[in-house]
Amino acid sequence: MDKTLRRTESQTDWLKLDLQLCFALYSTSLAMTKLYKPLLAPLGLTYPQYLALLVLWERDGLTVGELGERLFLDSGTLTPLLKRMEVTGWLKRERAADDERRVIVSLTPAGRALRQKAKRVPLKLAEATHCDVGELASLTQRLQQLRSQLLSADDEAQPAAH
């Protein structure tokens, strides 16, 4: 190990809150969600509903499991969210004809129409962050890489099934 790095490690109190990557990510996520709230309110959307719609606007007709994988949500969290969205009329859930255990989530015409109304949300968010498109794309890519690394580390830390 480099002597400079060792000296830095010993001189730094790594147990300070502001030095924790997890807290920086957590508090940034809270701030981001707070920023989205007034942007989504005129559309009648919550932030989790917006995320679900983003996925379905990309690829309609996913199973609940596929949607959950894409959003990193389990079915216990996702099902109540989808029920509320179904009551609102943005999507419908139907059992797959070939396998009744699978539930297919599809947008309704109202759910598809909401996409046009939501088009300004990313632009308004970019304005609010004072970042240009390139900065946001670079930051997003780096965070996606970090997420992949963390998921890989978690997989490696899990005990092997016997």
Buried (B, 14 or more C-beta within 10 A) or exposed (E): EEEEEEEEEEEEEEEEEEEEEEEEBEEEEEEEEEBBEEBBEEBEBBBBBBBBBBBBBEEBEBBBBBBBEBBEBEEEEBBEBBEEBBEBEBBBBEEEEEEEEBBBBBBBEEBBEBEEEBEEBEEEBBEEBEBEEEEBEEEEEEEEEEEEEEEEEEEEEEEEEE
